[in-house]
Every structure is written in C-alpha cells, then in structure tokens.
C-alpha cells in the first residue's frame, strides 16, 4: 500500500482545506496578555483503510490542541506569531515553554503558539505512552505522521483566520522534523 508508485498522481501527505471548529478549553492571564488552550477535532482519515480502526482506538488523539500566548491587542494591531513544534515526549506545555523560552519570545513582542503533536501531551492518556513512532507497526507510524501534518495545517489555517499573516515555525527534535516535512508541502 505504501509503495511510492501507488501515489504517482497524488501526494500521500494532504492538508485540510476547511478549518475545524476550535473551542477554548482554558483561558488565563499571562504577563500583559493571556494564555488560551484551544481544542479542535482531528479530521484526518487514514489513507490505508486497514489502519483506520487502529487510529480510532486512540480516543485521546481524536482532538488536537493549540496552546496560545497572546499580547493584549490594540484595535487594528497586527503581531507576528511563532508556532512552536515540541520534540519527542515534550508535549507538556510547561516543558515546552521552557524549551522554547516562551517568556523571552513574548518579551520580544511576539505572540506564541504551541501545537501538540499526535499522541503527546493532552493527545494521549498517559504522558509517556506515545504512539507517534511505532517501530512495531510501520503503517500506524506512517499514518500518524500524515495525521500530524494534517492537524498542524488546521492550526495554521485557524491562525490565519485570526489575522496572523506573519507565522514563523520553529521546532525541536521531532518538532524540527515536523516543521521541515510541513515546509515541503
């Protein structure tokens, strides 16, 4: 199924065209602005139908999360945003905020977003029980990476809808790989 000749006329990695419905799960003050936790449904459907049931078993992964640190905006003000992609087993926003030095970036007058990779942070039942990389199940790994790119693009579509026209992406470790893979699309 994953033989490249099967995908000659179309790409395996796809990105959504529609923005899923985002909901605010948590909101609190942060320095001179606010922190918001946003949740949205993952609309990814496995290309290989034989693996869809395996993906559906991970109910915590059925929604994606975007952590957002924003300055208080004045009317009509536009601000650039940095979208951070955490590394392997780094989906906890406290760990990731230290990794990316969120307070320092915020102090540079930037808004910051942190995307949770599949099977990390709130997208898993047990913090260290990740299923993004599955050496014992290669098709699940391939489909989960496709899900990763799909859900990441949903976050970017939402940020654009919210008025961010300058979006930088940085990633560490697995997040750096994800950023590079996304950039190729």
C-alpha positions as CSV (number, residue, x, y, z in Angstrom):
1,X,0.0,0.0,0.0
2,X,2.8,2.5,0.8
3,X,4.8,1.8,-2.3
4,X,5.5,5.2,-3.9
5,X,4.2,4.0,-7.3
6,X,0.8,3.8,-5.7
7,X,0.9,7.6,-5.1
8,X,2.1,8.8,-8.6
9,X,-0.8,11.0,-9.3
10,X,-1.4,12.4,-5.9
11,X,0.5,13.1,-2.7
12,X,0.2,10.9,0.3
13,X,0.6,13.8,2.7
14,X,-2.5,16.0,2.4
15,X,-3.6,19.2,4.2
16,X,-7.2,20.2,5.0
17,X,-9.0,23.0,3.2
18,X,-11.5,23.7,5.9
19,X,-10.8,24.9,9.4
20,X,-12.4,22.7,12.0
21,X,-14.3,24.2,14.9
22,X,-11.9,25.4,17.6
23,X,-13.1,25.8,21.2
24,X,-11.4,27.5,24.1
25,X,-10.8,24.9,26.9
26,X,-8.9,27.2,29.2
27,X,-8.1,30.9,29.4
28,X,-6.0,32.7,32.0
29,X,-3.8,35.8,32.4
30,X,-0.2,35.7,31.2
31,X,2.1,38.7,31.8
32,X,0.5,41.6,29.9
33,X,-1.8,39.3,27.8
34,X,-3.4,35.9,28.1
35,X,-2.8,32.2,27.6
36,X,-5.5,30.1,25.9
37,X,-5.8,26.4,25.4
38,X,-7.6,25.6,22.2
39,X,-9.1,22.3,21.2
40,X,-10.3,21.1,17.8
41,X,-11.3,17.8,16.2
42,X,-8.7,16.0,14.1
43,X,-10.4,15.4,10.8
44,X,-7.6,13.1,9.4
45,X,-8.8,9.9,7.8
46,X,-6.3,7.2,7.2
47,X,-5.4,6.7,3.5
48,X,-5.0,3.0,4.2
49,X,-8.5,1.9,5.4
50,X,-7.0,-1.2,7.1
51,X,-5.3,1.1,9.6
52,X,-8.3,3.4,10.4
53,X,-9.5,1.1,13.3
54,X,-6.0,1.2,14.8
55,X,-6.1,5.0,14.7
56,X,-9.6,5.2,16.2
57,X,-8.5,3.1,19.2
58,X,-6.6,6.2,20.5
59,X,-9.6,8.3,21.6
60,X,-7.4,10.9,23.3
61,X,-5.8,11.6,19.9
62,X,-9.2,12.4,18.2
63,X,-8.7,16.1,19.1
64,X,-5.8,18.3,18.6
65,X,-4.6,21.2,20.9
66,X,-3.1,24.5,20.3
67,X,-1.6,26.5,23.3
68,X,-1.6,30.2,22.6
69,X,0.2,33.0,24.4
70,X,-1.1,36.4,23.2
71,X,-0.5,40.0,24.0
72,X,-3.4,42.3,24.5
73,X,-4.0,43.8,21.1
74,X,-5.0,47.3,20.3
75,X,-7.6,47.9,17.6
76,X,-6.2,47.0,14.2
77,X,-2.9,45.9,15.6
78,X,-1.2,43.0,13.8
79,X,1.5,41.0,15.5
80,X,3.7,38.2,14.2
81,X,3.4,34.8,15.8
82,X,5.9,31.9,16.4
83,X,4.4,28.4,16.1
84,X,6.4,26.0,18.2
85,X,6.6,22.3,17.5
86,X,7.8,20.3,20.5
87,X,10.1,17.3,20.5
88,X,9.5,13.7,21.3
89,X,7.7,13.3,24.7
90,X,7.8,17.1,25.2
91,X,4.0,17.8,24.8
92,X,3.6,19.2,28.3
93,X,3.2,23.0,27.8
94,X,5.4,23.6,30.9
95,X,8.3,21.7,29.5
96,X,7.8,23.1,26.0
97,X,7.6,26.7,27.3
98,X,11.0,26.2,28.9
99,X,12.3,24.6,25.7
100,X,11.2,27.5,23.5
101,X,11.7,30.2,26.2
102,X,8.1,31.4,25.8
103,X,8.6,34.3,28.2
104,X,11.6,35.6,26.3
105,X,9.8,35.3,22.9
106,X,6.8,37.1,24.5
107,X,9.1,39.8,25.7
108,X,10.2,40.4,22.1
109,X,6.6,41.4,21.3
110,X,5.7,38.1,19.6
111,X,2.7,36.0,20.2
112,X,3.5,32.3,20.6
113,X,1.5,29.1,19.8
114,X,2.5,25.6,20.7
115,X,1.0,22.7,18.7
116,X,0.6,19.3,20.4
117,X,1.9,16.6,18.1
118,X,-0.3,13.4,17.9
119,X,-0.1,11.1,20.9
120,X,1.7,13.7,23.0
121,X,0.5,15.9,25.9
122,X,-3.2,16.1,26.0
123,X,-3.4,13.8,23.0
124,X,-2.5,10.7,25.0
125,X,-4.0,9.0,28.0
126,X,-0.6,8.5,29.7
127,X,2.1,11.1,29.2
128,X,5.0,8.7,28.3
129,X,2.7,6.4,26.4
130,X,3.2,7.9,22.9
131,X,2.2,6.2,19.7
132,X,3.6,8.6,17.1
133,X,6.6,6.4,16.4
134,X,5.7,2.7,16.3
135,X,8.5,0.5,15.1
136,X,6.3,-2.5,15.7
137,X,3.6,-1.0,13.4
138,X,5.1,0.8,10.5
139,X,1.7,1.6,8.8
140,X,0.4,3.2,12.0
141,X,3.6,5.4,12.2
142,X,3.2,6.5,8.5
143,X,-0.5,7.3,9.0
144,X,0.2,9.2,12.3
145,X,2.8,11.3,10.6
146,X,0.3,12.2,7.9
147,X,-2.2,13.0,10.7
148,X,0.5,15.2,12.3
149,X,0.9,17.3,9.1
150,X,-2.9,17.4,8.6
151,X,-3.6,18.7,12.1
152,X,-0.7,21.1,12.1
153,X,-2.2,22.7,8.9
154,X,-5.5,23.1,10.7
155,X,-3.8,25.1,13.3
156,X,-2.1,27.3,10.7
157,X,-5.4,27.8,8.9
158,X,-7.0,28.9,12.2
159,X,-4.1,31.3,13.0
160,X,-4.5,32.9,9.5
161,X,-8.3,33.3,10.1
162,X,-7.5,35.0,13.4
163,X,-5.5,37.6,11.5
164,X,-1.9,36.3,11.7
165,X,-0.2,36.9,8.4
166,X,3.3,36.5,9.7
167,X,3.7,33.0,11.1
168,X,7.1,31.6,11.8
169,X,7.6,27.9,12.6
170,X,10.3,26.5,14.9
171,X,10.7,23.0,16.1
172,X,13.0,21.0,18.3
173,X,13.9,17.4,17.6
174,X,10.7,15.6,16.3
175,X,9.1,19.1,16.1
176,X,12.0,20.2,13.8
177,X,11.4,17.2,11.6
178,X,7.7,18.0,11.5
179,X,8.5,21.6,10.6
180,X,10.8,20.5,7.7
181,X,8.3,18.0,6.5
182,X,5.5,20.6,6.6
183,X,7.6,23.1,4.7
184,X,8.0,20.7,1.8
185,X,4.2,20.8,1.3
